[in-house]
Amino acid sequence: MEPITDLDGLRRAMAENSGQPEGPARNARAEQLLAEAERLNVPLAVIEALGHQLKVYNYSSEKAKMFVPFARLLRMWDERPEDFDEYETHSLHWVFKWVSAGMLDQPHVPLASVEKWIGEMEHRYRVAGYSERAVRAAEFGVASHVGDIARAERAYTAWLAADRDAMADCHACELHAQGCWQAERGRDEEALALWRPVLDGEFTCAHEPHAALASSLVPLLRLGRAEEARAHHLRGIRLVRSMESMRGAYADHVEFCALSGNEARGLELLAERPAYFTDDGHPRSRLDFLCVVALLMDRLTARGLADRPVPGPPGRTWTAGELAGHARGEALALAARFDERNGTAYVGDRARARMARRALVERLPLGVRTVRTAAWPGGEDAASGESNAPAPAADPVAPVTAPAAPGAASAPASAPPPAAPDDLSALIAEARRLSDGLQPGAGEAWAAVERAAGDAELDPRDRAEIAEHRAMELGPEGVELFARAAELYAEAGDPGESLAAHARAAYVRALAGDVEGALAAVAAPCDEVRALYAGGGTGVRQTAAVLMSRARVLMRRVHETEAPGAAADAGAAEAAAREVLALVEGRTGEDVRLAARQAEAEGMLAELAGRAGDLAGAVELFGRAARGFTGAGLPWFAVEYEARLAQLAHHLGDTEETERALRAALEHGGPYLEPVGRARLCLQLAEVTGGRGAVAEAAGHALEAAHWADEAGEGPTVGAWARQQLGGFLLAQGRWAEAAEVLESALLDMTAETHGDGAVVQTLWWLGDCLSELGEHRAAAERQLAAADLARHWPEQHDHATLAHLAATSLDQAGLAQEAERAFARAGDLWRSVGDVHGLVRALRARAWLAPRTGAGPERARELMAAAVEECEAALGTAADTASRARISAELGHSHQQFAELLARLPDGHAAPAEALSEAERASAAFAGAGPDAVADRAGAELTAGRLAAGLGRPDRAAAHARAVLALYADAEGTHGADETAAHHRAEAGRLLRSAGEGTREPSET
């Protein structure tokens, strides 16, 4: 660290310290700089160092420290105002506002002292000639803090009525404070209207829109504008995350998570800022933080997670229940100190109200990675990914989970007393209605019958159906129950259903992996049921059930068989499916079960057709199967076929049918679609809609996909894909901050092993683009270099070259000239290796501009720019066609143009204006060879030449170039002559002609 020997050195050191992150380290450096300033024995140096110290204290968690340097600064002003220059005089009056607000935020400072200080501020502002606007704003701050609503409203009105002058807060800060008052008074719409110019970026400052984005979150949720709230959270949290002084805004984001069902996200935010629990330099923001911590912990406790470990104050471990009590106690104690100082109960009342807030949204998907904090009522368990709800009353053929029907009984903790005969009969009738119709909840309905019956004797058929549905729920463990059901059906006099139960038991064996055993077991029931049906001993429904079980077993063998036996197995499965169709076609009528058999058989034939390569036939059959299920009132069974249909249509290039099928699958799955199935369908729909350019809609589908993947416990796999797509769609809409937050979240789970290095590279690439747009150039370079490192192993190296070039550009924009030079050199080598002259030339030009900044010197800059020109000329001589020659001519024109600008801008002793003029004229000639699309570039080169000629004292030559510009646009009238660039060029040409002594009409008159 260089020793400070004069005021300029001190100023450089303070500027460097101002650029450091907020916090104790920056504050400590400011204290060191004050000591250095005092050693200079220059009053202004001490004044500036005190002002710097005040600033860094104000923008940190150590705000309480600013009173001492301010008192010293004020004393110096009172004793020797002539020591203050104009800027420091302004700064001294400016920080009066900081000090008055800072006193109010410290409960140990008496309210009378705060009021006295505002009076002092008013007096000094009046003497200095400032308006009362800032004073009335400070008065409003006191009145609103203590709960004196009448005084606050008067001060608010006076604040807005007073003239804005040099002491008024910036527009952004004023609008934020005004909006906060409207929100506090319950006027959310008015608050958001006031914040709109800040949120839209019309007015900004060092802490806006950071604070306005945070303040808008709860009002937006209260108004039902959840989409905007999510966007503001994703934008805002990036802005405040690194700013230690914005604990209050950070607390707003934690509160948003607690009120929107994103408790896990809230815990992540707490873990990022452990110091916020204990930093006591700004008690008011600590109170805000403690209140939302208590709110978040109460939400977790209400979900049954009181014993869950959570981030908390350092020094010990915490559970949610423990931290809830601790944070509430600390918050109320701190609020009581404010109220004691203020003589009101206002601060404590607001703190209690904030801690007691109820959730405004049950669950708002954010798109970023999250972990479920608890299972939702009726939902699925995040740990296992399995549904809590019972399955439909049939072997499902689609990835759906049907919950219990409304009103169906659920298993009680202890057995109820037996139902009355009439009640039991009603339960049996309802259970049979559900099972006959293949409706959701049939299994639970039969379980309810069993519970209600108690020790009562049921007839054999009822007991058979109870046993069979229990067997269905048990899966492979239910073989013995199927056998028991078969015995009971036989006892009830229904041999067809008995055979169907045996056949289902065989299919369960196939599901468990014993396909050959299952085929052997199902053979006898099939033979018997055919004979029974032929003799009129059973019906179509029972026969179809047995034959369908056999077809299912054969399809299982198709799934498991490798060549060479695959064709024979597929043929047997097809024959079995066609046997079912031959039996039921034309006989379904109103029988839902028979309609389902027909649809399922058509689905089997569709799958077999697809396996055989008949994709068009598979599309037709899957469509018929889906229509069959929906026509029978069983849309949830159509989902699998619609999903398969979408895959085939996509493979065939039919995007319209792909989109239709995906939408149908989501609609028909309804509440029965398992989370992971819904996630995959939403992700596919996002890709399809994004592919046709509907990026806003696609972002919505990707958001849903990410949400349902997290619900299913598939966040690291499907969820990461969804977040990657969501980030890309947000990027395409120019929503850089939201996209960056989502893409960074996706990268936490994306790996080359799971998702492929191509996906990881694309995610890093998109993130780099976002960070560049946000001005975070160094971070952008890091992502782009990481992507380039992955791409360097690819056989095709164009992406590697592009990423290396982007990284070099980001390094340049970050002010890292040496690193940028090396990166551009590497990019140039890569462009040369892939034969891309355009990339190579642009890398050379970039290095030329960097040369003076890296210490390579003006001559090296000349060499590099000349090399760019030579590469273009060489490529022009080997161009394969007219279009290629035009593109290279344009690149040559840009190289000559930049060469001219470089030569004109070189430092004294190296500038070469005459040579620059020649390069500009060559640029115009090169652009002429690029065709009509380069008219604006050629005009720009002519204007550069004209300015250079005028600077060299050659008015005739300058005028000639100006006339050339007017002629270019006259020749191009109707194509390039009417746009803004043309108007600007023509106006500049007119000015050149006038300066050269040649009059010309204004461009608007030509």
Protein Blocks (a to p, Z undefined) as FASTA:
>chain_A
ZZdfbfklmmmmmmmmmmpccdjklmmmmmmmmmmmmmnopaklmmmmmmmmmmmmmmcc
klmmmmmmmmmmmmmmmmmmmlpcfklmmmmmmmmmmmmmmmmmpmklcfklmmmmmmmm
mmmmmmnopafklmmmmmmmmmmmnopaklmmmmmmmmmmpccdfkbccfklmmmmmmmm
mmmnopaklmmmmmmmmmnomagcfkbcklmmmmmmmmmmmnopamlmmmmmmmmmmmmm
mmmklmmmmmmmmmmmmmnopammmmmmmmmmmmlmmockbmmlmmmmmmmmmmmmmmmm
mnopampccdddehiacdfklmmmmmmmmmmmmmmmmmmmnopaklmmmmmmmmmpccfb
fbacehiacddfbdcehiacfklopafbdcdfbdcfbdcdddddehiacddfbdcddddf
klmmmmmmmmmmmmmnopghklmmmmmmmmmnmmaccdfklmmmmmmmmmmmnmmmlmmm
mmmmmmmmmmnopaklmmmmmmmmmmmmmmnopamlmmmmmmmmmmmmmmmmmnopacfk
lmmmmmmmmmmmmmmmmmmpccfklmmmmmmmmmmmmmmmmmmgoplmmalklmmmmmmm
mmmmmmmmmmnopamlmmmmmmmmmmmmmmnopaklmmmmmmmmmmmmmmnopaklmmmm
mmmmmmmnmmmlcfklmmmmmmmmmmmmmmnopamlmmmmmmmmmmmmmmnopmmmmmmm
mmmmmmmmmmmnopaklmmmmmmmmmmmgcfklnopklmmmmmmmmmmmmmmnopamlmm
mmmmmmmmmmmmpmblklmmmmmmmmmmmmmmnopaklmmmmmmmmmmmmmmnopaklmm
mmmmmmmmmmmmnonojmlmmmmmmmmmmmmmmmmmmofbfklmmmmmmmmmmmmmmmmm
mmmmpcehiacfklmmmmmmmmmmmmmmnojmlmmmmmmmmmmmmmmmmmnopaklmmmm
mmmmmmmmmmmgoilmmmmklmmmmmmmmmmmmmnopacddfklZZ
